[in-house]
Each structure stands twice: as C-alpha cells, then as structure tokens.
Amino acid sequence: MLMRKLLFLLLAVLCFGGQVIAQSRTVTGKVTDGRDGSPIPGVTIHLKGSNVGTTSTADGTYKITVSENAVLVYSFVGYLSQELPANKDVINVKLANDDKQLSEVVVTGYTQVDRKKLVSSIAEVGSKQIENVPVTDVNQVLQGRAPGVVSASGSGQPGSKQNVAIRGIGSLNAGASPLYVIDGVIMNTGQYNYDVQTQSSDVLANINPNDIETINVLKDASATALYGARGSNGVIVINTKKGKAGTSKVNFKAQYGFNSPSFGNWKLMNAQQAFDYQRLLYANAGYSQADIEEIVPDSLLKHSFDWNKAAFQNGHTQNYEINSSGGNDRTKYYLSGSYFSQDGAMIYSGIKRYSVVSNLQHQVNDRIDIGMNMNLSYIDMDNSGAGNRYSSPLFGNFANNPLLPAYKPDGTLYTGLEDYWQDNSNTGDNFLYSAAVNKNINQNFRGLGKLYLNYKFTDWLKFSQTVAADFIYGHNKSYFDPTTGDGYNGADPGMSGDLVEGQQMSRTITSQTSLHGNFNVGSKHQFDYLAMMEYSPTHFEAFNAEGVGFGSGKIRVLDAASKPQTVGGSSNDYRFLSYLGQINYTFNNKYYLTASIRNDGSSRFGQDRKYGTFYSIGASWRVIDESFMKSQTIFNDLKLRLSYGSTGNADFGNYQSMQLYKYDVAYNGLPASRPSQMGNPYLTWERSNNSNLGIDMAFLHSRLTASVDLYYKKTFNMLQNRPLSPTSGFGSVAQNIGSMSNKGIEATISSRNVVGRDFQWSTDVTFGMNRNKILSLYNNQDIINPTDADGNGYTGTILRVGMPAYTWYLKEWAGVDPANGDPLWYTADGKTTNNVNLANYRTFGATMPRYTIGFNNTFTYKNFTLSAFFYGSQGNQVINGAARYGDADGARPNWNYAVMAGGNYWTKPGDIAARPKPIAGGNKNSVALSTRFLEDGSYIRLRNLTLGYNLPKEWLKAAKIQNIRVYAQGQNLLTITGYTGVDPELDFTGYEFFKYPVSKSVSFGVDITL
C-alpha cells in the first residue's frame, strides 16, 4: 500500500515537471540605443511581477528563460523603460533616451531640484555654451550668459583674476566675490602667488572648462541661504561631467588658434608724428629754432623704433584633450586628460595648463552607492610685469619715445643702463632686453578630491557622508638680472641682481554628514528634506625669501646670491562649523513651498559672536495647471515665484576680532613684541536680507520662453575698518558698521524663431539692471578713495550715503580757455579757474555698469551650425589713466604720445579746442586727475562667433565613429565703444593704467567621438 502511494507521487511529480519544462523556453535578443543603434550593456531585463531577471552583456545581447504569457521589462538609467510580451524567441529592443528626465533636474550644490518645483532664481550655463571656448577662467564664460552677473578683469594676461559680482557689489571692505562650489563642495579661489608687482592670477584658471557639465548661478535667498554665512554674494555651483549609463564613449578634442592684441581706440604716434609734436612742444615753450633742432635733431628719425610692435606679439592657442565616459546601471565613470597652452598678447607671457579628472560612481546594491571625484591640475604661467614697472613692456611701449633706438650702432640691444639711455629715456630700462633675461614665473598645483557614500534605509530616510579636500600650492619666482635697470644697484654694483621667491600653500578639508529623503501623505502632499552638518577647517602657510648679488650667469637660485636680503613667512588657520536643514513641500503638483535654516560658526569672530543663524522661505505657483487656465491659448507655461531670506559674509581676514602683537622689535638684545591690532571681541557676521519675485512663462507652443526676476537686497552690519585717532596708537579697528542696498531686474528670453526640417534659428537674450546705494556709514561720514578687502585703492572714488558705492569724486574739467589755451576747472561757485588747486570736488557716475546684456543667435542648416554671441555693458564711468601720460599736453617730453594728443589743441586766441596749448613741461598741471579723463565705459563686444559642421553619420559608420565635428571660431573679434583707451572692460576700480590688452583670436578645432 505504501509503495503504491510513493509510486503514484513520483509519477505525479514527473508529470508536473514535464508540464513545466514543456511551458518554459529561452528568449534571446539585443538591446540598442534608439538614436544611433549602438549596443547598451548592463540593461536590466526581468520578468514582470517576479524577481527573475538578467542583464545585457557588453555587446548588448541577453538571454533569459521565460514561461508562457510572460512580460519582459527592459530598464536602464537615462532611458525610457519598455514592457514587451515574451511571445517570440528573439526580441531585439531599441530604448529611447529619457531626455526629459535628464534635463528637468537643476543642481544647487547640496541638492537636486525638479525644474518644475524650482522656487529659486537660478541662472544655468550648460556645457554647449562652455565647451571649446578658448578662455582660461570659467568666470569669463558667464559674461552675458547669466543675467545679473558682471564679470570683468583689469588684465588680459591669460590666467589673470576675474572680478565677479552677482546682483551688484555685495560688500565694501569684506570680500565681495561669490562663493564657488564644485560638485557640492565649497572651494577656495583667488591669488596664491606671491605678488612682486606682476599681473594678477587666480587658481580658478586651473579648472578645465571642457570638464564642466553646468554652471549654476544661485542668486536669491531661497537658493543661497543653504550656504548661510558664505552665500551673501551669491553662489556659483560648478558641476563637472559624470559618466552616464550606456555605451562607453571616447572623445578626442584638438584645437589650434591664433591670437593678437587688441588696442581698441588707443593709437600711438609713429616716429614722424612724435618728432613733429615734440618740436611743437618746445616751440610753444619759447625755445628758439636752434635750440629745438639741438634738442630734437633730424638724426633722431634715422634710428626710430616701434616700441608698441616690439612689446606685443601674435601668439597661439592650443588645446588637446581625451576623455571617456560610460558605464551601466551600477557603475558609471568619466575620465579626462587635457593640455592647454595660450600665448599672452605681451612678449614673454603666457600660460600652460595640465589637468586630469576622474569621476566614478558605483551602486553597490539597492541600498548603498559610493563615488569618488578627483580633479588634479597644474599651471605654469609666464607672468608679465605690472603696468607701473619701468621694465614692463606694458609700461615701456607707452613710455619709450619712438625716436629712442632699441639697438646700438653695432646691432646689439641697449640695456637701458647706458648714459645715452639714461639721458634720453623715461624708464632707464630697455624692456626688449630686460624682458628676455628677467623672469616672472607663477606655478600653481591644485588637487580637488571627494569621496562619498550614500545609504538608503527607506525612501524617506537616506544617509550620506562626504569627505573632500582642496589642496593648493602656489610658487612664484621673480628674477631681475644685474645687467637690467631693476636688477642693477648703482650704489653697490656688487649687490646687483635680485631674486625673490615665494611659496603659498592652502589645505581645506570638508566633511558633510547628512540625512535626507522624501515621502508622501496621501495623493496630494509630497515632502522632501535635508539635514546636514558641515565642518571645514583651512590651514594656510606662506614663505618668501629674497637674495641679492648675482653674477651674469644663468644660475638663478637663492643659494647663488652673495647676500640674503630678507626672509618672511606666515601661517593662519580658520574653521567653519555649520548645521543646516531644508524642507520642501508640494501640494497637488502645482503649489511648492521651501524653507531652510542654517547655523554657521566661524573662528574669525569674537567668542560670543561666532555663530549666526540664516534662513529663507520661498514659494511658487504653477498657474498653468489651474483649471481656469485650461481654456486659454496664450500660455504654454506660467509660474510665479516668491522668496525671502538672509545670508551672511565672513570674508574679512582672520583674527580681526583679536588683539594682536608683532615680534619685530627687540629690547635689551632680546626678542620683544609690540601691539599691532586693537581687536574687537564684538565683531560678528555681515548680513544681507534678500527678497525676490519671479515669473516664468512660455508662449506659442513653448517656442518663446521668458523668465523675469525683481529683487531687493539690503546688506547691514557691514564689516569695515573704522579709522581711529592717532592718539590710540592704532590706525583703525574692525567693526560692524554701515548698510547698503542693491535692487534690480533680470530677464532671460529664448525663442525658436524657425523650426524647419533642415533649417532652425533660435535666439537667446539675457538682461540685467542693478542699482546700488549706500544707506549708512559710520557717523554718515564720507570715505574718500576707499580700499577693498584686498587693500586695493579705488583712486578718485568716494563712499557717500545716498550714492552708489565707488562713485567718482573728482574735480570737474571746464575745458580750455579760448583766450590763452590754459586748462580750466570749475570752482565751488560755478566759475572757472586755471589753478587746479582751487577747483571744487564733485560726484559723478560710478564704476559699475547700470545695464548688461547678452544676445546670442544660433542658426542650423542640416549639418552646419552658426552662432554669434554679443555682450554689452552700459552706463559705467571709467578713468583713462593712460591718457594722463600719453595725452598730457607736453607734461612728459620724450614719452610716446597718443595720436589724439596731436589734434584739436589750442593754437591761437579764439580757438575752441578740446586740449590746452601743448607746452614742453606741461600746461598748468592740466593732467591732474579730473573729469577730463573720465569717460563712458559702455561697450558692445562680439564675444564669440562659431561655425561648425558635423560629418554625415553614413560617412563614419564603416570606421565605427559616432561623430566628427569640425569648427572655426573667433573670440573678441569686434568691440564697439566710444572709450578712447585700450579696453573699456575694467575691474571694479574703473581705472585703466596701462592695461594688459585683451586678445582677439581665431581658432580651428575637431571633436571626434568613438
């Protein structure tokens, strides 16, 4: 009986198994990209409603066992999922890209926000606007691309510092630059090279723009308040490129170009013009013809020289890069290596950059993902001397008269130390000789690294830990040969030759620990949140040494100096400890509310004032989703945004709250110290309150989109150095005093003018207007010729309550006396005087532009693309400081002269002239700083013109090449301005003093994707 039951059970199992085997079969196939047909490895293929599944192999193929009536689900990051019935033995699948998913996310540094839910005012500059533009600083690509951002530089030297202001000048004595965040971690910026009167430099030039995916500029409080005490001047979030799941790609970029200096409307006299003008100067001064011929003999024309042509060069730009990206739904990578080289417009100047980037992401399992970002870069810069150095070609090409020869009769160069040169030149230094033997070298290494781990407990609770490091090493070496003016010691020739060497190192470690997640309450209420602790200590060290007494050989190290001259060094530490939180609420997918709070602690402030709390609240309303909008046909999208909040500023140097001592004195032969700073234990955060009202619109089936923002920002408790009575023993003390406001309007408009099968035309316009006003100062007293946080003087400006920051404060030019050709200025009673000391000071325009505009047109015809981008800056006033030397009415004989100096000057009684009578030695100090040299700094510039061509895909298939694009582009090809100087694009000083000119460039390139 038992045996029969067992036999029956065995037969039943065998029958059932046979039925299962009969109903199971194998499905094979290949998964490819719907755009180009390339295989996609790592695609997840699983049976719907079960845990049975597999993944595609490297060539996109897969194999899976299925049962009858099964449904297969194909899914992969960045692609739309597909569900197909398993009714065939071979199923090939083409996955479509989920472009909407990829484009609807905005990265704000700490978080990512769905664009539909965006409450903040954020300007985004994408990789297509950044790639292949031959600039050395990422700030340069923001010009005109991001409304409300003003980016300008006082130097055209490759790698020089760009001054950036977001929504106006944010601070007076504290730092006014925005905060920079790269891949979620705050980074250091600025100059890390010891300054020996050279052009500026900035470690931001170490970042390769081609490695950047997006630059997001955070402007209002709802975006910047998450950065609390460090977001007062806006935040620039740089997101580097990451790998995307799909077929691995290899890209090769090569670019080669030519650049030449641009001198704008500034033109110098040639030898004959200078000869005639110089003789005129002496004739007007009453010299006899015989004396004039002796001072300015005809023989000078035989040895004339073009100093301007000798000082500048036509250079080259080169860029070579290879990168690879790809991965699957578990592991993604981006690797890049590049070399960039650009010759400066001035001889013996230029920059070389080497960079390596590695971004890796790995999904360990359903709960854990880890990643690493690494950005290593090195810059080698040949830095030219500042415009106030006699040995600098920048100064010498203006100062050296074209009648002064560069070469001796035997064909060798004058050094400038010869008696003939000392008697007939203004500089005593032939830069053509000294620039070749003197060297200013800046070298910067930067290492940016980040490790992170994310752990998912549930959708509503996720944990993240990030550790990042920002290491900067700057090295400067400035050598002055003993045979040059800067290196020669006339009092002790044995001590001729000078070498100054400096090193600076900065190390910042940032730790971020956070909890975040999202959850729903019912079907209409959605929440997501972030809670984080951030700790960021920075250590800085600097060392410099100088040695004198060098032979004429090429050994240029400090050990070769016969006498060490000075040794110096410094170090400092500062720390930030922050706690922050944010919560976002969505109701019915059309009402959005966000609130954030951040508590910052900084070692820079007094013991009881170290911590500050900052907050924001913002809301948006998708009006387009309301029922009453369904029947209208005007709008395709309509959203209102409103935000308010506070931010802070702690960029005021270290130890300002402390009483400090210097150990630079001795007592009775022993080291001693002396008080050097009073200190202020009550010093605390500078604060700003910000409000923003915005509207986003789309019309004509979204072919026309627009975004407009109105803002108001008030800064108070400003960090300033208040002057003290000399009887205190100190010059000033740091205090929180004064307030200032910025208000304005910003707009972005984009239109797709023509959308055809073969031809498309689109236009993008950005507009920004800002009005700055000082609301209060200490006792409401004026501050004349103020300095910024770096100690830079703003010559000729004033800080006055009720007026914009850095308003010009000058004596007013009244023109030329028709009776005698004297210069005239206005007095306080409105009359005129030819004595500048009796003239009256008045306020005039400010150094910052009132309006900025960007205008870009892109045309596409089949495989051709043409784009033209213009940038305009309007409404600021600038001083043409070079004209005070080159258009000086004879005040500086033997200089080179501006061509304009030789025209429209007074010659006889009754003349109505623009220039006084030119006289050797000058005409009654006519070149004194006044509104005579104050000009409108407005300009419009063709910033970029690019023509590209994509080779047809069918040409490339046989070689298995995905794409080849060839292009030609021009940079700074045209500038329209009434400014008579070299370049109206100046930093916030508004004062041009022999500016290093910007370059025009034309380059050609090829991008190959394998």
Order of alpha helices (4+ residues) and beta strands (2+ residues): alpha-beta-beta-beta-beta-beta-beta-beta-alpha-beta-beta-beta-alpha-beta-beta-beta-beta-beta-alpha-beta-beta-alpha-alpha-alpha-beta-beta-beta-beta-alpha-alpha-alpha-beta-beta-beta-beta-beta-beta-beta-beta-beta-beta-beta-beta-beta-beta-beta-beta-beta-beta-beta-beta-beta-beta-beta-beta-beta-beta-alpha-beta-beta-alpha-beta-beta-beta
